[in-house]
Amino acid sequence: MPGPEPQTSTPASDVALIDVLPQHRFDEAPLWQYLQQHLEDFSTPARLRQFQGGQSNPTYLIETPTRKFVLRKKPPGKLLPSAHLIEREYRILRALPDTDVPVPRARLLCEDPSIIGTPFYVMDHVEGRVITGVHLPNLTPADRRAIYTDYARVAARLHGVDYKACGLSDFGKPEGYVARQLDRWTKQYLASQTEQNADMNELMAWLGAHLPASDETAIVHGDYRIGNTILHPTEPRIIAVLDWELATLGHPLSDLAYACMFYRIPPSDTGGGGLAGLDIAALGIPDEQEFLSLYCKYSGREHIADWPFFLAFAYFRMAAITQGVYARALQGNAADRRAIKYGEHAKAFAAAGREMTRRAG
């Protein structure tokens, strides 16, 4: 596309737009032809760039003379079983617009791999801010508090959605989510394992022996964090939740524990990581107990049961996920140049989860 560099999709954003990575390039001509035939208000010339921020499904910005769209596709190469299910992601995006959960408008799903090499879907671009740092840098304390309050509210609203009424009764099995997830991610971890890890072995064994007695069913996001939301361009509120690849029917406390896991992770030198050791009161960020209270307020829940288990479970899932990212990096298929570092992240998550199980007895 000729002319000056267009504005990036997320002003004041942590998510970079880059030229499409060599391993994620494809012939664009069939894509443009397909979109002209199937996507209303698409026109050429069009420009394709890649978002660097994701680790799983490659995500691209499509810019036309009048509109912007976002395309997500499966990565190339051999994939782990039940991973990168963009079809499920598209389905839940289509189901949620009539609820209180803000999501981008999903426009079309293409399951024909002959167009760009893998299935893909296209959604409308949402103009706003994507801030991956959980400490919300460069914002005021008042705005941070407002965003975290909305973060708790949106989670509660998601978990309160009547999944049967919005056509998702078969989106997952309504019982036994935690046991199934433990089994799934154990298999995924073992399939991508590159060396033995005693911490992970101990963590998996402890979780299997301490499954919660009670069960609940709700729509769960599976990767609910600040970096997977779009903030209003100027106001301290969430206008879209992204990256629904891991969404299913499951236990709502798994989402909540994942969101709170970052309270226990120290900040990184690059501005990422978590909140441990930061003066979050001065930052305006609610502490974990207050965040849980906000969630209870918006969800109508009286208390949080089995909290140590769900926190350890969150670490376990992250260890499995980051190990998978690392394994793909070794194969040359990861969606981000930083993925090669994720082998150490997997070890750190496993060690943190094991330590939590020991403290929980």
N, C-alpha and C positions, 0 to 999 in steps of 0.2 A: 504494500500500500504506500503510494508516494506521499510526500508532504512531511510535516513535522511529526515528531514522536507523539502519539496520542497519550492521553492521560491514562494512567494505570487503573485497573478495575477497582482498587481499594485504596483511596486516598489515606495518607497517614498509616499505611498498612505495613505489617511485618512480612507479608507474603510477596515474594518477588516474581515478576514476570520475566521469563528468559526465552531465548530462542529454543525451539524444540530440541530436546536432547537427542543425540544420534540414535540411541536405542529405542526412542519413541517416535521417530519420524515415520511418515507414511505418505503415499501419493495423495495430495490434497484435491486434485481435480475430480476424482469420483465422489469425494465428500461434498464438494460444492454442488455438483450435479444432483446428488441425492437430496441435499437440503433444499435446493430450488424446487424440486418436485414434491417434497413432503412437509416443508416447514413454512407456514404462512409468515409473511413479512421478512423472509430472508432474501437478500439480494447481494449480488457481487458488484465490485470486487470485494473480496474478503481476506482478512489477515488472520493467521493462526500463531499464537504464542502459548507457552506452557507456564503454568504456575509451578514454582519450585517447592512450595510448602508441603505438599503431601508425600506420604511414603508408600501408598498402596496403589490406588488406581490413578494413572496419569490423567491430569486435568488440564484443560486448555481454554484459553479465552479466544473466542471468535469475534472479530470486529468487522462490521459492515459499514457502509456509509451512513446508515440510519439507526442500527441496533447493535447491541452486544449480547452474545450468548455464551454459555459455558458448556463445554463438552467433556464428559467423563467416559473413559474406556477401560477395558481390561488391559493389563500389561501384556507384553509379548512373552513368548516362551512357555515352558511347562509350568503349570500352576498347581498349587496344593489343592487337594479336594475341598470343596465347599468354600473356597476363598474367592474374593473379587467378584461377588455376585451383584453386579450392577443392575441386573434385572429386578432384584429385590429392592435395591435402593430407589429405582425408578418407581416401583409400585407404591412404596410408602410415601414418596413425595406426591404422588397423585392422590393418595388417600387423605392426607392431612390438611389441605387448604381450607376445609370447612370446619376446622377445629380451632382451638385457641393457641395452637403451636405454629409459629411463623416459619414458613419454608419457602424456598424458591419455587416458581412455577415450572414444573416438568413439562416439556413440550413434545418430545417424541423419543421412542426407543427403537433402535435398529439392532436386530439380532442376527443380521446377515454379515458374516465375517468377511465377505468378499469386498465390502465397501472400503474399509480402512484396515482390515486385517484381524479385527476383533469386534465383538458387539460393543455398542456405545449408546449413550443417551445424551440429549441436549435439553438444557433448561435455560430459562431467562437469567440474565445477569442481574444481580442485586447490587445497586450502588451503595457503598457503605465502607466501614472500617473493619478489617480483620486484624486483630492484635493477638499474636500468639503468646506473648509473655503474660503469665498469670498475675503478675504484679501490675499490669496495665500501665506501662511507662508513659510519661508525658501527659497524664491526666491528673485532674485535681482529686483530693481525697473525697470530696462530695460525689464526684462522678464515679469514682471507683466503688464507693458504697452503693450507689444507685444501680450500677451494672451488676454487682454481685447479688444484690437483692433481686434484680430481674432474672439473673442466672438461676437462682433458687426457684423463683416463680415459674419460669418456663419449664424447668424439670418437673415440678409438681403438676403443671398443666398437661405435660406429655403423659405422665404416669396416670393421670385421671381421664384420659381419652377413652371413650367406649370403643374398644377395638372391634367389637362385633358390629356396632352401628356403622362404622366407616369401612366395612368390607374386609377386615383383616383377621377374621376369626381363624383362618387357616394359615396365618403368617408365621406361626410357630406352634409348638405344642403347649397347651395351657398349663401343664404341670411339669414338675421336675426340671426346671430350667437350670438350676445351679449344678445339679448332678450331670446334666447333659453338657453344659459348658465346660465343666471340669474334664469330662471325657474328651470333648472336642479339642480343647486347647492343649490337653496333654498329648493327643495324637498329632496335632499340628506342630507342637514343640518338638516331639520326637522325630517327626518327618524332616524338620529343618535343623536338627541338632548337629553341631559341628565339633563338639567335645563334651565330655562328661562334666556335669555340674552337680556337686553334692548338695548345694543349697537348694537348687530346684527340685532335686529328688526328695529332699526332706519336706519341702513346702507342699509338693503334690501329695505326698503321703499324709501329711497333717490335714489338709483340706478334705481328702477322701474320708478321713476318720471323724470329721467334725461337721458334717453337713447339717444345716439348720433343720429343726423339726417342723417348723411352720413354713408355708409356701404362699406366695402371692403371684398374681399374673397381671402384667401391664405391658404396654409398648415400651421397650427399652431401646435407647439409642445405641448403646454399646461403646461409644467413644465421646461421651458428653464432657466437653471441656471448653474453656473460653476460646481457644484457638479454632474451634469448629463452629463459631457463631459469627454472624455479621452484625456489627453495631451500626446504629443510625449514624449518618455522616456527621452530625453535630450533637445529637442528644444522647444521654447515657442510658440507652436501652437496646435490647436485642431485636433485630428486625428479621433475622433468618437463622435457622440452624442448618448446618451443612453436614456432609459426609455420613450418610446413613447406611453405609455398606454393612455394618455389623448389627443393624437394627433387627429386632425379633420380638416375639412375645417372651417375657421373662420376669425376673424379680426386680422390682424398681430399686431396691437398695443396692443392686449391683451398679447402676448408674450413679447413685448418690455417693457410694464409696469411691468410685473412680474419680468423681469430681473432687472429693475431699482428699484423695491421695496426695495431691499436690501441696497440701499443708505440711507434709512430712518430707518432701523432697527439697534439698538445698538448691539455691539459684545456681545457674551455670555462668561461666565467664562470658558466654555469648549473649546473655540476657534472657535465656530460656530457663528451663528447670522449674523449681517450685518456690514455695514461700518460706521454707524452714529457715529460721535465723533472721528473717527480716522483721522490722518493726511494723507489723501490719496495722497496728492501731494508728500509727502516724500516717500510714498510707491511706487510711480510710477503709481498709478491707475488713469485713467481719471475720472474727476468728472462727475456727471450725464449729464450736458449740453454737455460736450465734447463727452460722450458716445452716446448721441442722435445725435450729429453732425456726428459721425462716421457712425452710422446706416443710416442716411440720405444720406451720401456720397456713401455708398455701395449699397443702395437700389434705389438711384435716386429720393428720396423723397425731396420735398422742405421744408416741415415743418411738425410738429406733431400737429394734431388737437385733441381737447377734452382730453387733457392730464390728468387733475384732475379726470375726470370720470374714465379713464382706470386705474389710480393708485388706486382709491377707489375700483374699481372692482377687482383688483389683491388682495387687502387685504380681500375682501369678499370671493373670491375663496379659499384663504389660510385658512380663518377661517372655511369654510365648510369642506375642506380637512382634516385639523388637528382635527376637531371635529370627523370626521369619523374614523381617526386613534385611537383617544381616546376611542371611542365607541367599536372598535374591541379589544382594549387592555382590556377593562372591560370584554369582552366575552372570552378572552384568545386566540384570533386569530391574533393579530398584529405581523408583521414580524420583529420587533425590540424590544429589552428589554426596551428601553427608551420611548416606545410609551405611557406609562401610564402618562407621564408628559405633553402630548399633550393637555390635557384639558385646562391647563393654557395658552398654546400657542394659542389655538382657541380664548380664551377671549381676549388676547393681540392683535391679528390680527383684531378682530371685533372692539375693542376700537380705534385702529389706523385708521382703515377705516372710522369709524364714525367721528373721529376728522378731517380727511381730508375733508369729505363732509361739515362739518361746516365751515371750512376755505374757501372752494370753494363756499359757499353760496347756 
